[in-house]
Amino acid sequence: MSEDEKPQPIKIEVLDKLSTLIAAAFGFVAAFAWNETFKAIIHSFVGEDATIIVLLGYSIIITIVAVLLIIGVARASAKAKAVLK
């Protein structure tokens, strides 16, 4: 920690962590909703007997998209923080 940074009071730290946890919980709810939607789309194209290869491909594509989006959000957040300082 540099000399300019002061430790935050515990109440602020708890509030910050709690808001992060709540946001993550909402993220999980949204992810599960989208997961059901994507599964329905896959089943409409492939049928109910989707092979493991199709499901594995779906998982890989979703993972790559999620990682790219997370990187984009992290970069945007870092730029916003730099502007606000």
MODELLER restraints for C-alpha pairs under 7 A, 6 or more apart:
rsr = mdl.restraints
at = mdl.atoms
rsr.add(forms.Gaussian(group=physical.xy_distance, feature=features.Distance(at['CA:43:A'], at['CA:50:A']), mean=6.74, stdev=0.5))
